[in-house]
Amino acid sequence: MTILARTEQGAIEISEAALSQLVLRAAGQVEGGRVRKPRRGLHVDVADGRATVSLELAARRGVPLPDLAFEIQETVAGALERMCEVAVAAVDVSIEEIES
């Protein structure tokens, strides 16, 4: 479990699986790319209120790759900031495959 916050009432935690689902759904909203193998191609770490994400993507042929990567970075970071209230230190994107 990852602790998102501590309050007077106790800790607020989120499971690794829930963090991964959040990132997968956010990345899936972007047209033209997908996370390759979610169990191996997705890493999320939250420490001291800051998130670091690493994604391996498959991109659809013809999609401008820098634009795709930037949009996924923005979408994933926005989802984590909005839903988990954590600052996002980095969303590292690696395009590993081109699909036709």
MARVEXLO-495133 format. One line per field, with one value per atom (N, C-alpha, C): residue number from 1; residue in one letter; atom name; z negated, y, x. Coordinates in pm, 1 decimal, always signed. Each point is the difference from the previous one (the first is absolute). Layout:
<rs>
voba	[NUM ...]
kemi	[A ...]
romi	[CA ...]
Z	[Z ...]
Y	[Y ...]
X	[X ...]
</rs>
This chain:
<rs>
voba	[1 1 1 2 2 2 3 3 3 4 4 4 5 5 5 6 6 6 7 7 7 8 8 8 9 9 9 10 10 10 11 11 11 12 12 12 13 13 13 14 14 14 15 15 15 16 16 16 17 17 17 18 18 18 19 19 19 20 20 20 21 21 21 22 22 22 23 23 23 24 24 24 25 25 25 26 26 26 27 27 27 28 28 28 29 29 29 30 30 30 31 31 31 32 32 32 33 33 33 34 34 34 35 35 35 36 36 36 37 37 37 38 38 38 39 39 39 40 40 40 41 41 41 42 42 42 43 43 43 44 44 44 45 45 45 46 46 46 47 47 47 48 48 48 49 49 49 50 50 50 51 51 51 52 52 52 53 53 53 54 54 54 55 55 55 56 56 56 57 57 57 58 58 58 59 59 59 60 60 60 61 61 61 62 62 62 63 63 63 64 64 64 65 65 65 66 66 66 67 67 67 68 68 68 69 69 69 70 70 70 71 71 71 72 72 72 73 73 73 74 74 74 75 75 75 76 76 76 77 77 77 78 78 78 79 79 79 80 80 80 81 81 81 82 82 82 83 83 83 84 84 84 85 85 85 86 86 86 87 87 87 88 88 88 89 89 89 90 90 90 91 91 91 92 92 92 93 93 93 94 94 94 95 95 95 96 96 96 97 97 97 98 98 98 99 99 99 100 100 100]
kemi	[M M M T T T I I I L L L A A A R R R T T T E E E Q Q Q G G G A A A I I I E E E I I I S S S E E E A A A A A A L L L S S S Q Q Q L L L V V V L L L R R R A A A A A A G G G Q Q Q V V V E E E G G G G G G R R R V V V R R R K K K P P P R R R R R R G G G L L L H H H V V V D D D V V V A A A D D D G G G R R R A A A T T T V V V S S S L L L E E E L L L A A A A A A R R R R R R G G G V V V P P P L L L P P P D D D L L L A A A F F F E E E I I I Q Q Q E E E T T T V V V A A A G G G A A A L L L E E E R R R M M M C C C E E E V V V A A A V V V A A A A A A V V V D D D V V V S S S I I I E E E E E E I I I E E E S S S]
romi	[N CA C N CA C N CA C N CA C N CA C N CA C N CA C N CA C N CA C N CA C N CA C N CA C N CA C N CA C N CA C N CA C N CA C N CA C N CA C N CA C N CA C N CA C N CA C N CA C N CA C N CA C N CA C N CA C N CA C N CA C N CA C N CA C N CA C N CA C N CA C N CA C N CA C N CA C N CA C N CA C N CA C N CA C N CA C N CA C N CA C N CA C N CA C N CA C N CA C N CA C N CA C N CA C N CA C N CA C N CA C N CA C N CA C N CA C N CA C N CA C N CA C N CA C N CA C N CA C N CA C N CA C N CA C N CA C N CA C N CA C N CA C N CA C N CA C N CA C N CA C N CA C N CA C N CA C N CA C N CA C N CA C N CA C N CA C N CA C N CA C N CA C N CA C N CA C N CA C N CA C N CA C N CA C N CA C N CA C N CA C N CA C N CA C N CA C N CA C N CA C]
Z	[+0.0 +0.0 +0.0 +66.6 +4.7 -82.8 -89.0 -83.1 +77.4 +19.4 +68.3 -99.3 -119.8 -100.3 -137.9 -99.1 -139.1 -58.7 -68.0 -65.1 -147.3 -73.8 -141.5 -15.6 +99.0 -4.7 +43.5 +63.4 +46.0 +135.7 +60.8 +129.7 +114.2 +112.3 +123.2 +94.4 +37.1 +81.3 +130.5 +97.6 +127.2 +37.8 +52.6 +37.8 +129.3 +19.0 +123.9 +121.0 -15.7 +109.9 +36.3 -99.1 +27.3 +67.2 -43.2 +65.9 +145.7 +23.3 +136.7 +86.9 -54.3 +74.8 +35.1 -93.3 +24.5 +115.5 -2.2 +105.5 +133.5 -0.7 +123.9 +62.6 -82.1 +53.3 +54.0 -69.9 +48.4 +132.5 +8.5 +124.5 +112.3 -33.6 +99.4 +59.5 -63.5 +53.2 +117.8 +17.3 +107.3 +125.6 +106.1 +128.8 +61.3 +44.4 +75.7 -74.9 -127.5 -75.4 -107.0 -49.8 -110.0 -76.8 -127.2 -80.0 +49.4 +31.9 +62.9 -84.9 -107.5 -87.4 -140.7 -44.5 -127.3 -118.1 -4.9 -114.7 +4.3 +120.9 +11.4 +47.2 +77.3 +61.7 -73.3 -126.7 -77.7 -141.8 -43.5 -137.2 -57.7 -118.7 -69.9 -139.5 -37.6 -133.2 -59.9 -121.4 -72.6 -129.3 -18.5 -121.4 -38.5 -126.5 -51.6 +76.2 +39.4 +67.5 +144.6 +59.4 +139.9 +75.9 +117.6 +81.6 +115.6 +28.6 +118.0 +74.1 +130.1 +82.6 +116.3 +34.8 +116.6 +83.2 +128.3 +89.6 +126.1 +41.2 +131.2 +89.3 +113.6 +87.1 +133.5 +55.2 +140.1 +65.4 +111.5 +69.5 +134.5 +39.3 +131.1 +106.9 +107.5 +110.5 +52.8 +26.6 +54.4 -105.3 -125.4 -107.9 -30.5 -7.0 -36.8 -141.7 -10.1 -125.8 -112.0 +25.1 -109.5 -52.4 +92.0 -41.4 -84.4 +41.7 -74.6 -140.8 -8.1 -129.8 -91.0 +53.3 -81.2 -49.9 +86.4 -41.6 -108.5 +13.7 -104.3 -130.7 +7.5 -121.2 -69.9 +76.4 -57.2 -58.5 +70.7 -44.2 -126.8 -2.9 -117.3 -120.3 +20.0 -110.6 -54.5 +89.3 -43.1 -80.4 +41.3 -72.3 -139.3 -11.2 -131.4 -91.9 +55.4 -81.2 -45.9 +89.0 -29.8 -94.8 +25.7 -76.3 -125.9 -0.7 -116.3 -77.1 +58.4 -61.6 -32.1 +95.7 -12.3 +110.9 -29.8 +103.6 +87.9 +126.1 +91.5 +37.2 -41.6 +28.8 +145.6 +51.6 +137.8 +50.8 +129.4 +72.0 +117.4 -15.9 +102.6 +97.9 +128.9 +104.5 +95.0 +23.8 +95.1 +104.9 +125.5 +108.2 +48.7 -24.1 +23.9 +124.7 +54.5 +109.9 +85.9 +129.3 +93.6 +58.0 -15.3 +52.4 +130.4 +91.7 +127.5 -1.7]
Y	[-118.5 +118.5 +124.6 +101.1 +127.8 +100.2 +67.1 +100.8 +131.2 +50.9 +127.6 +115.6 -22.7 +106.4 -60.5 +74.4 -34.8 +115.4 -35.9 +100.0 -35.5 +84.2 -30.1 -128.0 -31.3 -118.8 -126.5 +13.0 -116.0 +22.0 -109.5 +7.2 -20.4 +63.7 -20.9 -72.3 -123.9 -84.4 -37.9 -34.9 -51.1 -119.5 -103.0 -120.1 +25.4 -80.1 +6.8 -28.3 -95.0 -34.8 +117.0 +71.3 +115.0 +111.8 +24.1 +100.9 -37.7 -126.9 -45.9 +15.4 -33.2 +15.0 +145.6 +88.4 +143.0 +46.3 -40.8 +39.5 -62.8 -128.0 -66.5 +67.8 +31.8 +65.8 +138.1 +73.7 +133.7 -10.7 -90.1 -16.7 -48.5 -83.8 -52.7 +103.1 +115.7 +107.4 +70.7 -20.2 +68.5 -86.3 +56.8 -68.0 -26.1 -123.4 -31.8 -76.6 -27.2 -73.7 -85.9 -94.5 -84.5 -47.6 -32.0 -58.0 -142.4 -34.2 -129.4 -118.7 -20.7 -114.9 +55.6 +26.1 +70.8 -60.5 -128.8 -58.7 +25.9 +12.7 +23.6 +140.3 +61.1 +128.2 +119.9 -17.2 +109.0 -5.7 +109.5 +9.3 +133.4 -5.5 +120.6 -2.5 +109.1 +10.9 +132.8 -6.6 +121.4 +1.3 +104.5 +15.1 +147.6 +25.3 +137.2 +92.1 -54.4 +80.6 +32.2 -66.5 +23.7 -131.7 +2.2 -119.9 +1.4 -117.7 -22.0 -118.0 +19.0 -102.6 -32.6 -127.2 -44.9 -88.2 +33.7 -71.7 -45.7 -122.6 -47.6 -2.9 +67.4 +15.1 -69.7 -35.5 -36.2 +115.6 +48.6 +112.4 -46.2 +61.1 -30.6 +69.1 -71.5 +55.1 +126.1 +101.1 +124.8 +106.8 -37.8 +96.5 +69.0 +133.4 +68.9 -41.6 -66.7 -60.4 +101.2 +111.5 +96.0 +55.8 +24.8 +50.5 -102.5 -126.4 -107.5 -10.5 -3.8 -13.4 +118.0 +121.4 +117.9 -3.3 -37.7 -4.7 -106.0 -113.1 -103.5 +49.7 +66.4 +56.4 +95.8 +89.0 +99.2 -65.4 -96.9 -66.2 -82.2 -75.2 -81.8 +89.1 +101.9 +90.4 +67.9 +45.5 +65.5 -92.4 -126.1 -96.3 -26.3 -17.6 -24.7 +121.3 +118.3 +121.5 +20.5 -21.6 +23.3 -105.9 -126.5 -107.4 -39.8 +15.1 -42.9 +117.5 +118.3 +121.7 -14.4 -55.7 -8.4 +83.7 +56.0 +68.4 -106.9 +27.3 -96.8 +49.8 -77.3 +35.4 -29.1 -114.0 -37.6 -105.8 +9.3 -107.6 -31.4 -104.9 -40.1 -94.1 +33.5 -76.0 -56.6 -129.5 -67.5 -66.9 +39.0 -61.1 -120.4 -118.0 -126.0 -74.2 +44.6 -77.1 +93.2 -25.2 +71.1 -102.6 +27.7 -91.1 +54.3 -90.1 +46.2 -2.0]
X	[+83.8 -83.8 +88.1 -48.1 +68.8 -79.0 +67.2 -66.8 -4.8 -121.5 -18.0 +4.3 -54.1 -4.1 -19.8 +40.2 -28.7 -80.5 -107.5 -84.4 -11.8 -68.7 -23.5 -80.9 -82.1 -84.5 +73.0 +114.5 +74.8 +63.4 +43.1 +68.0 -98.7 +28.8 -75.5 +95.2 -38.1 +85.7 -68.9 +81.3 -50.0 +86.5 -62.9 +75.5 +77.8 +104.3 +78.1 -89.5 -92.6 -90.9 -89.6 -50.3 -86.7 +78.5 +123.6 +84.0 +23.7 +29.9 +24.0 -124.5 -116.4 -125.0 -25.0 +26.8 -18.7 +88.6 +125.8 +93.5 -40.4 -36.5 -42.4 -121.0 -98.2 -120.7 +31.3 +85.0 +37.2 +74.0 +97.3 +75.6 -91.4 -97.6 -92.6 -94.3 -11.2 -84.8 +64.3 +129.3 +72.5 -5.0 -49.3 -13.9 +136.8 +22.6 +120.0 +107.1 -21.9 +101.1 -64.7 +77.5 -45.6 +121.0 -20.4 +106.7 +20.9 +122.6 +30.4 -40.2 +66.2 -25.9 -10.8 -122.0 -17.7 +75.6 +15.5 +70.6 +149.7 +54.5 +144.5 +32.7 -88.3 +30.6 -55.6 -36.3 -58.1 +54.0 +59.3 +50.5 -45.1 -56.8 -44.8 +60.8 +63.9 +58.5 -45.0 -51.1 -36.9 +79.6 +79.4 +79.1 +1.6 -21.6 +0.8 -95.4 -115.3 -101.1 +29.8 +98.4 +37.2 -4.1 -58.7 -14.3 +99.7 +51.2 +82.7 -60.7 -22.0 -64.1 +92.6 +5.5 +74.2 -92.9 -15.5 -91.3 +72.3 -25.8 +43.7 -122.8 +7.7 -115.9 +15.5 -114.4 -11.4 -75.8 +50.0 -61.9 -54.6 -110.6 -57.1 +84.3 +26.4 +78.6 -67.0 +79.0 -50.6 -25.9 -0.3 -22.7 +133.5 +2.8 +124.8 +42.5 +112.6 +42.3 +25.8 +69.6 +18.8 -133.5 -94.1 -131.5 -74.1 +5.6 -64.7 +58.9 +131.4 +66.8 -34.2 +4.0 -30.6 -144.0 -94.5 -140.0 -22.6 +66.9 -11.0 +62.1 +113.9 +60.5 -96.1 -58.9 -92.1 -124.9 -56.1 -122.9 +24.3 +108.3 +31.9 +30.6 +81.7 +33.4 -125.8 -86.5 -124.0 -89.1 -10.2 -83.2 +55.3 +130.4 +60.2 -14.8 +21.8 -12.9 -143.3 -94.2 -141.1 -56.6 +28.1 -63.8 +75.4 +132.8 +78.9 +59.7 -11.5 +54.8 +148.1 +74.0 +145.3 +62.9 +115.5 +76.8 +64.0 +11.1 +60.4 +139.5 +100.0 +138.6 +34.3 -50.0 +32.6 -96.8 -29.2 -68.5 +92.2 +77.6 +95.2 -68.6 +8.6 -67.1 +105.8 -9.3 +87.8 -87.8 +18.0 -77.8 +79.6 -56.6 +69.6 -47.4 -113.8 -61.0 -85.5 -0.7 -86.5 -96.7 -130.4 -102.1 -55.9 -33.4 -55.1 -150.2]
</rs>
